[in-house]
Amino acid sequence: MGLPCGFTCLFDTTSRIIEYNLFIYPRIIEGFCDFIKKMGWMSGIPYGKELIFSLSVSVALYIHKYYKDYLSKNAKGLLNIIYKEEES
């Protein structure tokens, strides 16, 4: 079901696609980690959920830092709570 839904990005604006990435990338990271655990390629990592969370937040902060102009007002407001820029 994900593949047909992914084709909607062809018809959406750039700002909307970047907001989709805020939702999709953390799930990809978590799904990949669950997959390699299930296949037996990796044993449990201490504090693994925290590691996945930190990778997910890093994606959100990267988008906020370099693609801020493309984010909606709501997404900017939410990310401004987490990431406060230094005033110069």
Secondary structure, 3 states (H helix, E strand, C coil): CHHHHHHHHHCCCHHHHHHHHHHHHHHHHHHHHHHHHHCCCCCCCCCHHHHHHHHHHHHHHHHHHHCHHHCCHHHHHHHHHHCCCCCC
